[in-house]
Amino acid sequence: AGLPFCSASFLALPELVRHGENGMVFDDAKSLLDCITHCLTALDPAQERKWRAAVRLFREFGWTQQWRNVALPELNRVS
């Protein structure tokens, strides 16, 4: 549905979630609370539309295309 979200930080995350562009990233319970609070109380309509559009665009490409466009080039770069 293109719903913006909060995601736990982990090594592969930057390929999927760009903090402030298509969701929010948290590292601990306090930052999770901050993310949820922001999404429920402080997310302005323009920002919400931007995030929803970014999530929809990500979903249109699907996992395989995202892998080819983002993760695979990074793996090739470091190998």
TISENU-834611 format. One record per residue (C-alpha): x, y, z; residue number from 1. Coordinates in Angstrom, 2 decimals. Example, Ala and Ser with C-alpha at 12.3 -4.5 7.8 and 13.67 -1.06 7.14 Angstrom:
# residues 2
<lumti><east>12.30</east><north>-4.50</north><up>7.80</up><fikol>1</fikol></lumti>
<lumti><east>13.67</east><north>-1.06</north><up>7.14</up><fikol>2</fikol></lumti>
//
This chain:
# residues 79
<lumti><east>0.00</east><north>0.00</north><up>0.00</up><fikol>1</fikol></lumti>
<lumti><east>3.04</east><north>2.25</north><up>-0.08</up><fikol>2</fikol></lumti>
<lumti><east>2.93</east><north>2.73</north><up>3.66</up><fikol>3</fikol></lumti>
<lumti><east>6.01</east><north>4.39</north><up>5.20</up><fikol>4</fikol></lumti>
<lumti><east>7.57</east><north>2.36</north><up>7.96</up><fikol>5</fikol></lumti>
<lumti><east>10.18</east><north>2.12</north><up>10.69</up><fikol>6</fikol></lumti>
<lumti><east>12.89</east><north>-0.48</north><up>10.31</up><fikol>7</fikol></lumti>
<lumti><east>15.60</east><north>-1.83</north><up>12.58</up><fikol>8</fikol></lumti>
<lumti><east>19.10</east><north>-0.93</north><up>11.47</up><fikol>9</fikol></lumti>
<lumti><east>21.18</east><north>-3.77</north><up>10.03</up><fikol>10</fikol></lumti>
<lumti><east>24.01</east><north>-4.09</north><up>7.53</up><fikol>11</fikol></lumti>
<lumti><east>21.92</east><north>-4.56</north><up>4.36</up><fikol>12</fikol></lumti>
<lumti><east>19.43</east><north>-1.90</north><up>5.30</up><fikol>13</fikol></lumti>
<lumti><east>20.83</east><north>1.05</north><up>3.30</up><fikol>14</fikol></lumti>
<lumti><east>19.88</east><north>-0.72</north><up>0.08</up><fikol>15</fikol></lumti>
<lumti><east>16.27</east><north>-0.93</north><up>1.22</up><fikol>16</fikol></lumti>
<lumti><east>15.43</east><north>1.89</north><up>3.60</up><fikol>17</fikol></lumti>
<lumti><east>16.75</east><north>5.40</north><up>3.22</up><fikol>18</fikol></lumti>
<lumti><east>16.08</east><north>7.24</north><up>6.47</up><fikol>19</fikol></lumti>
<lumti><east>13.82</east><north>10.19</north><up>5.80</up><fikol>20</fikol></lumti>
<lumti><east>13.23</east><north>9.26</north><up>2.15</up><fikol>21</fikol></lumti>
<lumti><east>11.07</east><north>6.11</north><up>2.28</up><fikol>22</fikol></lumti>
<lumti><east>10.91</east><north>5.38</north><up>6.00</up><fikol>23</fikol></lumti>
<lumti><east>12.85</east><north>5.72</north><up>9.20</up><fikol>24</fikol></lumti>
<lumti><east>15.62</east><north>3.63</north><up>10.71</up><fikol>25</fikol></lumti>
<lumti><east>16.06</east><north>2.90</north><up>14.40</up><fikol>26</fikol></lumti>
<lumti><east>18.93</east><north>1.44</north><up>16.41</up><fikol>27</fikol></lumti>
<lumti><east>17.39</east><north>0.97</north><up>19.84</up><fikol>28</fikol></lumti>
<lumti><east>14.12</east><north>1.17</north><up>21.76</up><fikol>29</fikol></lumti>
<lumti><east>14.38</east><north>4.94</north><up>22.22</up><fikol>30</fikol></lumti>
<lumti><east>14.91</east><north>5.63</north><up>18.52</up><fikol>31</fikol></lumti>
<lumti><east>12.07</east><north>3.19</north><up>17.67</up><fikol>32</fikol></lumti>
<lumti><east>9.78</east><north>5.19</north><up>19.94</up><fikol>33</fikol></lumti>
<lumti><east>10.96</east><north>8.39</north><up>18.22</up><fikol>34</fikol></lumti>
<lumti><east>10.22</east><north>6.90</north><up>14.78</up><fikol>35</fikol></lumti>
<lumti><east>6.75</east><north>5.71</north><up>15.75</up><fikol>36</fikol></lumti>
<lumti><east>5.93</east><north>8.99</north><up>17.47</up><fikol>37</fikol></lumti>
<lumti><east>7.08</east><north>10.95</north><up>14.42</up><fikol>38</fikol></lumti>
<lumti><east>5.02</east><north>8.81</north><up>12.04</up><fikol>39</fikol></lumti>
<lumti><east>1.90</east><north>9.07</north><up>14.19</up><fikol>40</fikol></lumti>
<lumti><east>2.08</east><north>12.72</north><up>15.25</up><fikol>41</fikol></lumti>
<lumti><east>4.58</east><north>14.78</north><up>13.26</up><fikol>42</fikol></lumti>
<lumti><east>4.59</east><north>13.36</north><up>9.73</up><fikol>43</fikol></lumti>
<lumti><east>3.27</east><north>16.17</north><up>7.58</up><fikol>44</fikol></lumti>
<lumti><east>1.07</east><north>15.30</north><up>4.58</up><fikol>45</fikol></lumti>
<lumti><east>3.71</east><north>16.26</north><up>1.99</up><fikol>46</fikol></lumti>
<lumti><east>6.34</east><north>14.07</north><up>3.66</up><fikol>47</fikol></lumti>
<lumti><east>3.89</east><north>11.19</north><up>3.94</up><fikol>48</fikol></lumti>
<lumti><east>3.04</east><north>11.44</north><up>0.21</up><fikol>49</fikol></lumti>
<lumti><east>6.77</east><north>11.50</north><up>-0.64</up><fikol>50</fikol></lumti>
<lumti><east>7.48</east><north>8.43</north><up>1.48</up><fikol>51</fikol></lumti>
<lumti><east>4.46</east><north>6.54</north><up>0.11</up><fikol>52</fikol></lumti>
<lumti><east>5.57</east><north>7.30</north><up>-3.46</up><fikol>53</fikol></lumti>
<lumti><east>9.12</east><north>6.11</north><up>-2.70</up><fikol>54</fikol></lumti>
<lumti><east>7.82</east><north>2.86</north><up>-1.20</up><fikol>55</fikol></lumti>
<lumti><east>5.51</east><north>2.27</north><up>-4.19</up><fikol>56</fikol></lumti>
<lumti><east>8.40</east><north>2.89</north><up>-6.58</up><fikol>57</fikol></lumti>
<lumti><east>10.57</east><north>0.42</north><up>-4.67</up><fikol>58</fikol></lumti>
<lumti><east>7.81</east><north>-2.19</north><up>-4.81</up><fikol>59</fikol></lumti>
<lumti><east>7.30</east><north>-1.69</north><up>-8.56</up><fikol>60</fikol></lumti>
<lumti><east>10.89</east><north>-2.77</north><up>-9.21</up><fikol>61</fikol></lumti>
<lumti><east>10.59</east><north>-5.81</north><up>-6.95</up><fikol>62</fikol></lumti>
<lumti><east>13.32</east><north>-7.57</north><up>-5.03</up><fikol>63</fikol></lumti>
<lumti><east>15.19</east><north>-9.00</north><up>-8.03</up><fikol>64</fikol></lumti>
<lumti><east>15.51</east><north>-5.68</north><up>-9.81</up><fikol>65</fikol></lumti>
<lumti><east>16.50</east><north>-3.92</north><up>-6.59</up><fikol>66</fikol></lumti>
<lumti><east>19.19</east><north>-6.58</north><up>-6.08</up><fikol>67</fikol></lumti>
<lumti><east>20.54</east><north>-5.99</north><up>-9.58</up><fikol>68</fikol></lumti>
<lumti><east>20.43</east><north>-2.21</north><up>-9.27</up><fikol>69</fikol></lumti>
<lumti><east>21.74</east><north>-1.77</north><up>-5.73</up><fikol>70</fikol></lumti>
<lumti><east>23.21</east><north>-4.79</north><up>-3.97</up><fikol>71</fikol></lumti>
<lumti><east>24.99</east><north>-6.52</north><up>-6.86</up><fikol>72</fikol></lumti>
<lumti><east>26.99</east><north>-3.44</north><up>-7.90</up><fikol>73</fikol></lumti>
<lumti><east>28.12</east><north>-3.03</north><up>-4.27</up><fikol>74</fikol></lumti>
<lumti><east>29.21</east><north>-6.64</north><up>-4.11</up><fikol>75</fikol></lumti>
<lumti><east>31.08</east><north>-6.28</north><up>-7.39</up><fikol>76</fikol></lumti>
<lumti><east>32.75</east><north>-3.14</north><up>-6.09</up><fikol>77</fikol></lumti>
<lumti><east>34.14</east><north>-4.81</north><up>-2.98</up><fikol>78</fikol></lumti>
<lumti><east>35.14</east><north>-8.11</north><up>-4.58</up><fikol>79</fikol></lumti>
//
